[in-house]
Amino acid sequence: MQSACAATTSLAASFGKRPTRSSRRSVVVPLAQQQRSEGAVSRREAGLAALAAFAALSAPQPAYALFGFGGEKAAERYEKETLAIITNTRSAALLERNAPGREETMESVRKEINDWVARYRRDTSFSGRPSYGNTYSAVNAVAGHLNSFGPTAPIPKKRLERLVKELDDAEKFLSRNR
């Protein structure tokens, strides 16, 4: 029995572990765990603390322009672009069927609608505003009409009335910064 304990001790010592007392079997405990003092910090704890500090210091900031220089604030940009999309959509929707340049106007409005929706749809600071909801509803109706019937087909009177009312409401909300 003595020789088995000596073999276990020498084997454990070669792997950096010290056996503990046990009745019949020997339990191996890592030396690092036995030698750690009360105030010592493990590598894992130090790494997690460094990661938390890095995450806190590198919180994402909104990008306004090229590297944040010379750009306007996001709220000002939203108001300016939303007001432009409201006026352009209203003027395009109210165009007569035989108006010169109707197709080009409708295609440019379609492109503006797609750009506006792509920019503000996923931005929660704007998508919850009433001005966004009304504007989105109106431009979605126009875009759906253009996709279904083309740029030359007039917008039906009932749809046009609802669209103009939503655009007016959106403009009113936008003037109140809502």
Salt bridges, closest charged atoms under 4 A:
GLU72 OE2 - LYS80 NZ 3.46
GLU81 OE2 - ARG77 NE 3.06
GLU81 OE1 - ARG119 NH1 2.87
GLU107 OE2 - ARG110 NH2 3.73
ASP115 OD2 - LYS111 NZ 3.02
GLU166 OE2 - ARG162 NH1 3.21
ASP168 OD1 - ARG90 NH2 2.86
ASP169 OD2 - LYS165 NZ 2.86
GLU171 OE1 - ARG90 NH2 3.09
